[in-house]
Amino acid sequence: MTRLILAALLSLLPLQLLAEPLRPVTVTEWKSVYGRIEARDRIPARARLGGTLVRLSVTEGDRVEAGQLLAEVVDEKIGFQLAAIDAEGAALEAELANARTELGRVEDLLARGVSTSQQSDALRTQVQVLTGRIAANAAQRKVLEQQAAEGRVLAPIAGLVLDVPVAAGAVVLAGEAVATVGGGGFFLRLAVPERHAGALKEGDGIVIEGAEGPQDGRLARIYPQIENGRVIADVDVPGLSERFVDARVLVRLPVGEREALLVPEAAVLRRAGLDFVAVEGSGGPVERTVVLGQRQDGMVEILSGLEPGDVPVAVHE
């Protein structure tokens, strides 16, 4: 019972304003525009090696961590080159073993006085040359192994996979994007007509009409360059939905202030499709036809029909 009485009293609060003369009040003028949900960072994960895409482990909408394996590219020529390098290395190892055997035999003969030091020096030089060639062969193999490892496409940042333009089995070139990852947070990007540029200020509050209901945001950045007659601005929105990137949502921006006459909605009477507000007259209440504007917080704007100084009164039908 107490709650019902309290609710009834609260509903009568706007009527307390009816006994006061109307005065112009300053109201915020809002402009409705569409904003687009964008990722703060949008980085493509590129293949560093040209070849065949043999593995693709992500699709659009997947969440990834920085450094996660997204795909793998294989160049079959690298396998053949590795086989050739290994064969050359085996041949050099055999030559080195033979040169060391010959060197040991010549040094033994030299100790007996049968051979010459010139022949020993030649074989020692041959051993050093073969050792260097084997080291060069191993370095070449490491280069090919690194090229093969570059076929692993890793996520550049943690975030959401926005686009995967290729499919497993496709041939990709070095530098081609395999996937695009969006991360670093999400925000709204607006394109506002340039006539409202002077009214925009960083830090201004905005209202977002999203699918989950109204949300409050803040103008975080206004870009100085005007493109196609529009000012670009970024809006930070806590808890902004990341379900659809590049989705368009309706945004209301404060673009100025103006004077307006406001009356409680309870003072407006509607009959025969027309709106009336009763005001004090010399002989009692007089109903005037009015044109209504925007509604906010239980009040309604009067565009025409009333003037400053008029005193609205409550009329019960």
C-alpha positions as CSV (number, residue, x, y, z in Angstrom):
1,M,0.0,0.0,0.0
2,T,2.9,2.4,0.9
3,R,4.5,1.8,-2.5
4,L,1.3,2.6,-4.3
5,I,0.9,5.9,-2.4
6,L,4.5,6.8,-3.2
7,A,4.1,6.0,-6.9
8,A,1.0,8.2,-7.0
9,L,2.8,11.1,-5.4
10,L,5.8,10.8,-7.8
11,S,3.4,10.8,-10.7
12,L,2.0,14.1,-9.5
13,L,5.4,15.9,-9.2
14,P,5.3,17.4,-12.8
15,L,2.0,19.0,-12.0
16,Q,3.7,21.2,-9.4
17,L,5.3,23.1,-12.2
18,L,2.0,24.1,-13.7
19,A,1.5,27.0,-11.4
20,E,4.7,28.7,-12.6
21,P,5.0,31.0,-15.6
22,L,6.8,29.5,-18.6
23,R,10.4,30.6,-19.0
24,P,12.8,29.6,-21.8
25,V,15.3,27.0,-20.7
26,T,18.5,25.9,-22.4
27,V,18.2,22.4,-24.0
28,T,20.8,20.4,-25.8
29,E,20.2,19.9,-29.5
30,W,21.0,16.3,-30.6
31,K,22.0,15.1,-34.1
32,S,21.4,11.4,-35.0
33,V,24.1,9.8,-37.1
34,Y,25.3,6.3,-37.8
35,G,28.6,5.1,-36.3
36,R,30.6,2.0,-37.3
37,I,32.1,-0.4,-34.9
38,E,35.8,-0.8,-35.7
39,A,38.9,-2.4,-34.2
40,R,41.5,-0.1,-32.9
41,D,44.3,-2.2,-34.6
42,R,43.6,-4.1,-37.8
43,I,46.7,-6.0,-38.9
44,P,47.0,-8.6,-41.7
45,A,48.8,-11.8,-41.0
46,R,51.0,-12.2,-44.1
47,A,52.8,-15.2,-45.6
48,R,56.5,-14.6,-45.7
49,L,57.0,-17.5,-48.0
50,G,55.4,-18.2,-51.4
51,G,54.0,-21.7,-51.8
52,T,51.0,-23.9,-51.1
53,L,48.8,-23.3,-48.1
54,V,48.7,-26.8,-46.6
55,R,47.2,-25.9,-43.3
56,L,44.6,-23.2,-42.2
57,S,43.5,-23.4,-38.6
58,V,41.3,-20.3,-38.1
59,T,38.2,-18.8,-39.6
60,E,36.3,-15.6,-39.3
61,G,35.2,-14.8,-35.7
62,D,37.9,-16.9,-34.0
63,R,39.8,-15.3,-31.1
64,V,43.5,-15.7,-31.3
65,E,46.5,-14.9,-29.1
66,A,49.7,-13.0,-30.3
67,G,52.1,-15.5,-31.9
68,Q,49.4,-18.2,-32.4
69,L,49.8,-20.4,-35.5
70,L,47.2,-19.5,-38.0
71,A,48.3,-21.3,-41.2
72,E,51.3,-23.0,-42.7
73,V,52.7,-22.5,-46.2
74,V,55.0,-25.1,-47.8
75,D,57.4,-24.6,-50.8
76,E,58.2,-28.0,-52.2
77,K,61.4,-26.7,-53.8
78,I,62.9,-26.1,-50.3
79,G,62.6,-29.9,-49.6
80,F,64.6,-30.7,-52.8
81,Q,67.2,-28.1,-52.0
82,L,67.6,-29.5,-48.5
83,A,68.1,-33.0,-50.0
84,A,70.8,-31.6,-52.4
85,I,72.5,-29.8,-49.5
86,D,72.5,-33.0,-47.4
87,A,73.9,-35.0,-50.3
88,E,76.7,-32.4,-50.9
89,G,77.4,-32.5,-47.2
90,A,77.8,-36.2,-47.1
91,A,80.2,-36.1,-50.1
92,L,82.3,-33.4,-48.4
93,E,82.4,-35.5,-45.2
94,A,83.7,-38.5,-47.2
95,E,86.3,-36.4,-48.9
96,L,87.4,-34.9,-45.5
97,A,87.7,-38.4,-44.0
98,N,89.8,-39.5,-46.9
99,A,92.0,-36.4,-46.8
100,R,92.6,-36.9,-43.1
101,T,93.6,-40.5,-43.7
102,E,96.0,-39.5,-46.4
103,L,97.4,-36.7,-44.2
104,G,98.0,-39.2,-41.3
105,R,99.7,-41.6,-43.7
106,V,102.0,-38.9,-45.2
107,E,102.9,-37.6,-41.7
108,D,103.8,-41.1,-40.7
109,L,106.0,-41.4,-43.8
110,L,107.5,-38.0,-43.2
111,A,108.5,-39.1,-39.7
112,R,110.4,-42.0,-41.3
113,G,112.1,-39.7,-43.8
114,V,110.3,-41.2,-46.8
115,S,107.9,-38.4,-47.7
116,T,108.4,-34.6,-48.0
117,S,107.0,-31.8,-46.0
118,Q,105.5,-30.2,-49.1
119,Q,103.2,-33.1,-49.7
120,S,102.1,-32.9,-46.0
121,D,101.4,-29.2,-46.2
122,A,99.2,-29.8,-49.4
123,L,97.1,-32.4,-47.6
124,R,96.8,-30.3,-44.5
125,T,95.5,-27.4,-46.7
126,Q,93.0,-29.7,-48.4
127,V,91.7,-30.8,-45.0
128,Q,91.2,-27.1,-44.0
129,V,89.4,-26.3,-47.3
130,L,87.1,-29.3,-46.9
131,T,86.3,-28.3,-43.3
132,G,85.4,-24.8,-44.5
133,R,83.2,-26.2,-47.2
134,I,81.4,-28.4,-44.8
135,A,80.8,-25.3,-42.5
136,A,79.5,-23.4,-45.5
137,N,77.2,-26.3,-46.4
138,A,75.8,-26.3,-42.8
139,A,75.2,-22.6,-43.0
140,Q,73.3,-23.0,-46.3
141,R,71.2,-25.7,-44.7
142,K,70.3,-23.3,-41.8
143,V,69.2,-20.7,-44.4
144,L,66.9,-23.2,-46.1
145,E,65.6,-24.3,-42.7
146,Q,64.8,-20.7,-41.8
147,Q,63.0,-20.2,-45.1
148,A,60.9,-23.3,-44.4
149,A,60.1,-22.0,-40.9
150,E,58.9,-18.7,-42.5
151,G,56.0,-20.7,-43.9
152,R,54.4,-20.6,-40.5
153,V,51.9,-17.7,-40.4
154,L,51.5,-16.4,-36.9
155,A,49.0,-14.0,-35.4
156,P,50.6,-10.5,-35.2
157,I,48.4,-9.4,-32.2
158,A,45.8,-10.9,-29.9
159,G,42.3,-10.2,-31.0
160,L,39.5,-11.3,-33.3
161,V,39.9,-12.8,-36.8
162,L,38.0,-10.5,-39.1
163,D,38.8,-11.9,-42.5
164,V,40.3,-15.0,-44.1
165,P,40.5,-14.4,-47.8
166,V,42.2,-17.7,-48.7
167,A,41.4,-21.4,-48.4
168,A,43.5,-24.4,-47.6
169,G,45.2,-25.8,-50.8
170,A,45.5,-22.4,-52.4
171,V,48.8,-21.0,-53.8
172,V,49.9,-17.9,-52.0
173,L,52.7,-15.4,-52.7
174,A,55.2,-14.0,-50.3
175,G,53.6,-11.0,-48.6
176,E,50.0,-12.0,-49.3
177,A,47.5,-11.7,-46.4
178,V,46.3,-15.0,-45.1
179,A,44.1,-13.5,-42.4
180,T,43.2,-10.1,-40.9
181,V,43.2,-9.8,-37.1
182,G,41.5,-6.9,-35.2
183,G,42.6,-6.1,-31.7
184,G,43.6,-3.4,-29.2
185,G,40.0,-2.8,-28.3
186,F,36.9,-1.7,-30.2
187,F,35.4,1.8,-30.7
188,L,32.9,3.7,-32.7
189,R,33.9,5.8,-35.7
190,L,31.6,8.5,-36.8
191,A,31.3,10.6,-39.9
192,V,29.5,13.9,-38.9
193,P,28.5,16.6,-41.4
194,E,31.0,19.4,-41.4
195,R,28.4,22.1,-40.4
196,H,28.4,20.5,-37.0
197,A,32.2,20.4,-36.7
198,G,32.4,23.6,-34.5
199,A,29.9,22.1,-32.0
200,L,31.9,18.9,-31.4
201,K,34.4,18.8,-28.5
202,E,36.5,16.0,-27.2
203,G,35.1,14.6,-24.0
204,D,31.4,15.3,-24.9
205,G,29.0,12.6,-23.9
206,I,26.9,10.8,-26.5
207,V,24.0,8.3,-26.5
208,I,24.2,5.0,-28.5
209,E,21.0,3.3,-29.5
210,G,22.2,-0.2,-29.7
211,A,20.5,-3.6,-29.9
212,E,21.1,-4.0,-26.1
213,G,19.5,-0.7,-25.3
214,P,20.9,2.9,-24.9
215,Q,24.5,3.2,-23.9
216,D,26.6,6.2,-22.9
217,G,29.9,7.0,-24.7
218,R,32.5,9.8,-24.9
219,L,34.0,11.6,-27.9
220,A,37.6,10.5,-27.6
221,R,39.2,12.0,-30.7
222,I,38.2,14.4,-33.5
223,Y,40.3,14.2,-36.6
224,P,41.3,17.6,-38.1
225,Q,40.9,16.6,-41.7
226,I,37.5,16.8,-43.3
227,E,36.8,14.1,-45.9
228,N,33.9,14.4,-48.4
229,G,32.3,17.1,-46.3
230,R,32.3,15.1,-43.1
231,V,34.3,15.2,-39.8
232,I,35.7,11.9,-38.6
233,A,35.5,11.2,-34.9
234,D,36.2,8.3,-32.6
235,V,34.0,7.4,-29.6
236,D,34.9,5.3,-26.6
237,V,32.1,3.1,-25.3
238,P,32.6,0.9,-22.3
239,G,31.4,-2.6,-22.9
240,L,30.9,-2.1,-26.6
241,S,29.7,-5.3,-28.3
242,E,32.4,-7.0,-30.4
243,R,30.0,-9.5,-32.0
244,F,29.9,-7.7,-35.3
245,V,32.8,-5.5,-36.5
246,D,31.9,-2.8,-39.1
247,A,28.3,-2.9,-37.9
248,R,26.4,0.4,-38.0
249,V,24.7,1.7,-34.9
250,L,22.6,4.8,-34.4
251,V,24.3,7.5,-32.3
252,R,23.0,10.8,-30.9
253,L,25.5,13.6,-30.7
254,P,25.2,17.0,-28.9
255,V,25.7,19.5,-31.7
256,G,24.5,22.7,-29.9
257,E,22.2,24.4,-27.5
258,R,19.0,26.4,-27.9
259,E,16.2,28.0,-25.9
260,A,12.9,26.1,-25.6
261,L,9.6,26.2,-23.7
262,L,9.0,23.0,-21.7
263,V,5.8,21.9,-20.0
264,P,5.0,18.6,-18.1
265,E,3.5,15.9,-20.4
266,A,0.6,15.7,-17.9
267,A,-0.4,19.3,-19.0
268,V,-1.0,18.2,-22.6
269,L,-4.5,17.2,-23.6
270,R,-5.2,15.4,-26.9
271,R,-8.6,15.6,-28.6
272,A,-9.6,15.0,-32.3
273,G,-6.0,14.6,-33.3
274,L,-4.9,18.0,-31.8
275,D,-2.8,18.8,-28.7
276,F,-4.0,21.4,-26.2
277,V,-2.5,23.1,-23.2
278,A,-4.7,25.1,-20.7
279,V,-3.2,28.4,-19.5
280,E,-4.6,31.0,-17.0
281,G,-6.8,33.6,-18.6
282,S,-8.6,36.6,-17.4
283,G,-11.8,34.6,-17.1
284,G,-10.4,31.3,-16.2
285,P,-8.4,28.5,-17.9
286,V,-8.1,28.9,-21.7
287,E,-7.1,25.9,-23.9
288,R,-4.6,26.7,-26.7
289,T,-3.7,24.5,-29.6
290,V,0.0,23.6,-29.5
291,V,2.6,21.9,-31.6
292,L,4.8,19.5,-29.6
293,G,8.5,18.9,-30.0
294,Q,10.9,16.5,-28.3
295,R,10.1,14.8,-25.1
296,Q,12.7,14.3,-22.3
297,D,12.5,13.4,-18.6
298,G,8.7,13.8,-18.4
299,M,8.7,17.2,-20.1
300,V,7.7,18.1,-23.6
301,E,8.8,21.0,-25.8
302,I,6.2,23.4,-27.1
303,L,7.2,24.6,-30.6
304,S,4.2,26.9,-31.1
305,G,1.0,28.0,-29.3
306,L,2.5,29.3,-26.0
307,E,4.7,32.2,-25.1
308,P,7.0,33.0,-22.2
309,G,5.0,34.2,-19.2
310,D,2.0,31.9,-19.9
311,V,0.9,29.9,-16.8
312,P,-0.2,26.3,-17.6
313,V,-2.9,25.0,-15.4
314,A,-4.2,21.5,-14.8
315,V,-7.5,20.7,-16.4
316,H,-9.3,17.4,-15.6
317,E,-11.6,16.1,-18.3
